[in-house]
Amino acid sequence: MRHMAAAALMAAVGTGAAVAQKSTADGIAEYREMLADGNPAELFEMKGEELWKQKRGPKSASLEQCDLGKGAGVVKGAFVELPRYFADTGRVQDLESRLLSCMESLQGFDARKIAATPFGKDEQKNMEALVAWVSAESKGMKFNLPQAHAQERQMYEVGKRVFFMRSGSHDFACASCHGADDKRIRLQDLPNLTKAPGAAAGFGAWPAYRVSSGELWSMQRRLNDCFRQQRFPYPGYASDVTIALSVYMGVNGKGGESTAPAIKR
């Protein structure tokens, strides 16, 4: 009888913990839903659309002829197929690196100078706005990153290796937090980025407005913060390592809907 009572007590405790965990997750979801009604990312979207059409830079040109993968000037649907291979640059590019290429080739900006600028400063602020608008134009669409080109497949494999690579003072990897189901840190659910639907939910929510910092973060900035938490050196902006990780997550999230630009705590 004692064993039966103990088993019943443990089952009750386990059920209570599960209910408490579910209630916490539901509470956070409701909090995000309330915030989403007035997501400040919309202000960045408006600015991004203006920047896309505005004649700027040494060449006094707009970005309306920028090819994001679906033809010159086509924005709708481009975000959910990035990163992808571009023949004119001979490399796989994500949204940020592709915008840098267009800003340099069409408008005459120095892409290396922008890439070296701290987040939230000068042209990086404009980049965040452009990323917000372009991503918003594909909101609700399903991710379908191409893998036909050899470089696209290679970047997926590189991203996979980086995702599982353990290093740094804490022996962390991306997979330490995002490599399995039902993981949490504090009150934050951690999506499993190795498969759908977690990969789409995690990858497809960025760029996002961060309430805690009052800024809009691109995927590049989100990945930089992940590297910081792993005690790794910061990767270069629009570098191959961040693009490879984006390919890995994006391909894993195939079929999931983009919610970017989302809102985060």
C-alpha positions as CSV (number, residue, x, y, z in Angstrom):
1,M,0.0,0.0,0.0
2,R,2.8,2.4,0.8
3,H,4.4,1.8,-2.6
4,M,1.0,2.4,-4.3
5,A,0.5,5.6,-2.3
6,A,4.0,6.8,-3.1
7,A,3.5,6.1,-6.8
8,A,0.2,8.0,-6.7
9,L,1.8,11.0,-5.0
10,M,4.6,11.1,-7.6
11,A,2.1,10.9,-10.4
12,A,0.2,13.7,-8.9
13,V,3.3,15.8,-8.5
14,G,4.3,15.1,-12.1
15,T,0.9,16.1,-13.3
16,G,0.9,19.3,-11.3
17,A,4.3,20.2,-12.7
18,A,3.2,19.5,-16.2
19,V,0.1,21.7,-15.7
20,A,2.2,24.5,-14.1
21,Q,4.7,24.3,-17.0
22,K,1.9,24.4,-19.6
23,S,0.3,27.4,-17.8
24,T,3.5,29.3,-17.8
25,A,4.0,28.6,-21.5
26,D,0.4,29.6,-22.2
27,G,0.9,32.8,-20.2
28,I,4.0,33.8,-22.2
29,A,2.1,33.1,-25.5
30,E,-0.8,35.3,-24.3
31,Y,1.7,38.0,-23.4
32,R,3.2,37.9,-26.9
33,E,-0.2,37.9,-28.5
34,M,-1.2,41.0,-26.7
35,L,2.1,42.8,-27.6
36,A,1.8,41.7,-31.2
37,D,-1.3,44.0,-31.7
38,G,1.0,47.0,-31.4
39,N,4.3,45.5,-32.6
40,P,6.7,48.4,-33.0
41,A,8.3,46.5,-35.8
42,E,5.6,48.1,-38.0
43,L,7.5,51.4,-37.7
44,F,10.6,49.7,-39.0
45,E,8.7,48.2,-41.8
46,M,7.4,51.6,-42.9
47,K,10.9,53.0,-42.9
48,G,12.2,50.0,-44.8
49,E,9.7,50.5,-47.6
50,E,10.7,54.1,-47.9
51,L,14.4,53.2,-48.0
52,W,13.8,50.6,-50.7
53,K,12.3,53.3,-53.0
54,Q,14.5,56.2,-52.0
55,K,17.4,57.3,-54.1
56,R,20.4,57.2,-51.9
57,G,24.2,56.6,-51.8
58,P,27.0,57.9,-54.1
59,K,25.0,56.7,-57.2
60,S,21.8,58.3,-56.1
61,A,19.8,55.2,-56.8
62,S,17.0,53.2,-55.2
63,L,17.0,49.5,-54.4
64,E,14.0,48.8,-56.7
65,Q,16.2,46.8,-59.1
66,C,17.7,44.7,-56.3
67,D,17.3,40.9,-57.1
68,L,16.5,39.0,-53.8
69,G,16.2,35.8,-55.7
70,K,12.9,36.2,-57.5
71,G,13.9,38.7,-60.1
72,A,14.8,42.4,-60.0
73,G,12.6,44.4,-57.6
74,V,10.5,41.4,-56.6
75,V,10.1,41.4,-52.8
76,K,7.0,39.3,-52.0
77,G,8.0,35.7,-51.3
78,A,11.7,36.3,-51.4
79,F,12.3,36.1,-47.6
80,V,11.0,32.5,-47.3
81,E,13.5,31.3,-50.0
82,L,16.6,32.9,-48.4
83,P,19.5,32.1,-48.0
84,R,20.1,30.9,-51.5
85,Y,22.8,30.9,-54.2
86,F,23.2,34.0,-56.4
87,A,25.1,33.7,-59.6
88,D,26.2,37.3,-59.8
89,T,28.1,37.1,-56.5
90,G,29.0,33.4,-56.8
91,R,27.9,32.7,-53.3
92,V,25.1,31.7,-51.0
93,Q,23.6,34.8,-49.4
94,D,21.0,35.5,-46.7
95,L,18.8,38.6,-46.7
96,E,21.3,40.9,-44.9
97,S,24.3,40.0,-47.1
98,R,22.2,40.2,-50.3
99,L,21.0,43.7,-49.3
100,L,24.6,44.7,-48.7
101,S,25.5,43.5,-52.2
102,C,22.6,45.6,-53.7
103,M,23.5,48.6,-51.7
104,E,27.0,48.4,-53.0
105,S,26.3,47.6,-56.7
106,L,23.2,49.8,-57.1
107,Q,23.8,52.7,-54.7
108,G,27.5,52.8,-54.4
109,F,27.8,52.2,-50.6
110,D,30.8,50.5,-49.2
111,A,29.5,47.1,-48.0
112,R,32.5,46.4,-45.9
113,K,32.1,49.6,-44.0
114,I,28.4,48.9,-43.3
115,A,29.3,45.3,-42.2
116,A,31.9,46.7,-39.7
117,T,29.4,49.2,-38.2
118,P,28.0,48.3,-34.8
119,F,24.4,47.1,-34.6
120,G,21.9,50.0,-34.2
121,K,24.3,52.6,-35.6
122,D,24.3,54.6,-38.9
123,E,23.6,52.5,-41.9
124,Q,23.0,49.4,-39.7
125,K,19.8,51.1,-38.5
126,N,18.7,51.4,-42.1
127,M,19.6,47.8,-42.7
128,E,17.3,46.7,-39.8
129,A,14.4,48.7,-41.4
130,L,15.0,47.1,-44.8
131,V,15.1,43.6,-43.3
132,A,11.9,44.3,-41.4
133,W,10.0,45.4,-44.5
134,V,11.3,42.6,-46.8
135,S,10.5,39.9,-44.2
136,A,7.0,41.4,-43.6
137,E,6.2,41.1,-47.3
138,S,6.5,37.3,-46.9
139,K,4.6,37.0,-43.6
140,G,2.5,33.9,-43.5
141,M,4.2,32.3,-46.4
142,K,5.9,28.9,-46.1
143,F,9.6,28.4,-46.0
144,N,11.1,26.7,-49.0
145,L,14.8,27.3,-49.2
146,P,16.3,26.0,-52.4
147,Q,18.9,23.2,-52.3
148,A,19.4,22.5,-56.0
149,H,22.9,24.2,-56.2
150,A,25.9,22.5,-54.9
151,Q,26.9,25.5,-52.8
152,E,23.5,25.6,-51.2
153,R,23.9,21.9,-50.1
154,Q,27.4,22.5,-48.9
155,M,26.3,25.5,-46.8
156,Y,23.6,23.3,-45.2
157,E,26.3,20.7,-44.2
158,V,28.6,23.5,-42.9
159,G,25.7,24.9,-40.9
160,K,24.9,21.5,-39.4
161,R,28.5,21.0,-38.3
162,V,28.6,24.5,-36.7
163,F,25.3,23.9,-35.0
164,F,26.6,20.8,-33.2
165,M,30.2,22.1,-32.7
166,R,31.0,22.3,-28.9
167,S,33.6,24.8,-27.9
168,G,34.4,27.8,-25.7
169,S,34.8,28.1,-22.0
170,H,31.4,26.5,-21.3
171,D,31.7,23.7,-24.0
172,F,28.5,24.9,-25.6
173,A,27.0,24.3,-29.0
174,C,23.9,25.7,-30.6
175,A,22.5,22.2,-30.1
176,S,23.0,22.5,-26.3
177,C,19.9,24.7,-26.2
178,H,18.2,24.0,-29.5
179,G,19.0,20.4,-30.3
180,A,16.1,18.5,-28.5
181,D,12.4,18.9,-27.8
182,D,10.9,20.3,-24.6
183,K,13.9,22.4,-23.4
184,R,13.5,25.6,-21.5
185,I,15.7,28.3,-20.0
186,R,14.1,30.2,-17.1
187,L,10.6,30.8,-18.5
188,Q,11.6,30.6,-22.1
189,D,10.7,27.7,-24.3
190,L,13.6,26.7,-26.6
191,P,12.6,25.5,-30.1
192,N,14.2,22.4,-31.5
193,L,16.0,23.9,-34.5
194,T,17.0,20.5,-35.9
195,K,13.5,19.7,-37.4
196,A,10.1,21.2,-38.1
197,P,8.1,22.7,-36.6
198,G,10.7,24.1,-34.2
199,A,13.1,25.2,-36.9
200,A,10.4,27.3,-38.6
201,A,9.2,28.7,-35.3
202,G,12.7,29.7,-34.3
203,F,14.2,30.8,-37.6
204,G,11.0,32.2,-39.0
205,A,10.4,34.7,-36.2
206,W,13.5,36.8,-36.9
207,P,13.9,39.7,-37.5
208,A,12.0,40.6,-34.4
209,Y,11.4,43.6,-32.1
210,R,13.0,43.0,-28.7
211,V,11.0,44.6,-26.0
212,S,13.8,44.3,-23.5
213,S,16.2,46.3,-25.6
214,G,13.7,48.5,-27.5
215,E,15.3,47.6,-30.8
216,L,14.6,45.5,-33.9
217,W,17.0,42.6,-34.2
218,S,17.9,40.9,-37.5
219,M,18.9,37.2,-37.7
220,Q,22.5,38.3,-37.9
221,R,22.2,40.1,-34.6
222,R,20.3,37.2,-33.0
223,L,23.1,34.8,-34.0
224,N,25.7,37.2,-32.7
225,D,24.0,37.1,-29.3
226,C,24.0,33.3,-29.4
227,F,27.7,33.3,-30.0
228,R,28.1,35.7,-27.1
229,Q,26.2,33.4,-24.8
230,Q,28.4,30.4,-25.9
231,R,31.4,32.5,-25.1
232,F,32.5,32.4,-28.7
233,P,34.1,35.3,-30.5
234,Y,31.6,37.3,-32.5
235,P,31.4,36.2,-36.1
236,G,31.7,38.9,-38.9
237,Y,28.5,40.5,-40.0
238,A,27.1,38.6,-43.0
239,S,29.9,36.0,-42.8
240,D,29.7,32.5,-44.2
241,V,29.3,31.0,-40.7
242,T,26.1,32.9,-39.9
243,I,24.7,32.3,-43.4
244,A,25.4,28.6,-43.1
245,L,23.6,28.4,-39.8
246,S,20.6,30.2,-41.4
247,V,20.6,27.7,-44.3
248,Y,20.6,24.8,-41.8
249,M,17.7,26.2,-39.8
250,G,15.8,27.4,-42.8
251,V,15.9,24.1,-44.7
252,N,15.0,22.2,-41.5
253,G,11.9,24.5,-41.2
254,K,10.6,23.8,-44.7
255,G,6.8,24.1,-44.8
256,G,6.6,26.2,-41.7
257,E,5.1,29.8,-41.9
258,S,7.2,32.9,-41.5
259,T,6.0,35.1,-38.6
260,A,8.7,37.8,-39.1
261,P,9.0,40.4,-38.0
262,A,7.8,39.0,-34.7
263,I,8.0,40.5,-31.2
264,K,10.2,39.0,-28.4
265,R,10.6,39.7,-24.7
